[in-house]
């Protein structure tokens, strides 16, 4: 089962992923390193525009996307 870390504020995305059978965990420093993919809202961007890579998995920004669109992007990334 693929593990997906999702930001707390994205409850609709969490639910949609669980319905598809994904192992969904809270997006936090400890969880990110072992995840296949991370979903972020984009609202917690560092003010200086700097980001540290905490995962080797894909990162999906959910801003402006429906839960179904996020799921489709994750499925596309996992299949390639």
Rosetta blueprint (number, residue, H / E / L):
1 X L
2 X L
3 X E
4 X E
5 X E
6 X E
7 X L
8 X L
9 X L
10 X L
11 X H
12 X H
13 X H
14 X H
15 X H
16 X H
17 X H
18 X H
19 X H
20 X L
21 X L
22 X L
23 X E
24 X E
25 X E
26 X E
27 X L
28 X L
29 X H
30 X H
31 X H
32 X H
33 X L
34 X L
35 X L
36 X L
37 X E
38 X E
39 X E
40 X E
41 X L
42 X L
43 X L
44 X L
45 X L
46 X L
47 X L
48 X L
49 X L
50 X L
51 X L
52 X L
53 X L
54 X L
55 X L
56 X L
57 X L
58 X E
59 X E
60 X E
61 X E
62 X L
63 X L
64 X L
65 X L
66 X L
67 X H
68 X H
69 X H
70 X H
71 X H
72 X H
73 X H
74 X H
75 X H
76 X H
77 X H
78 X H
79 X L
80 X L
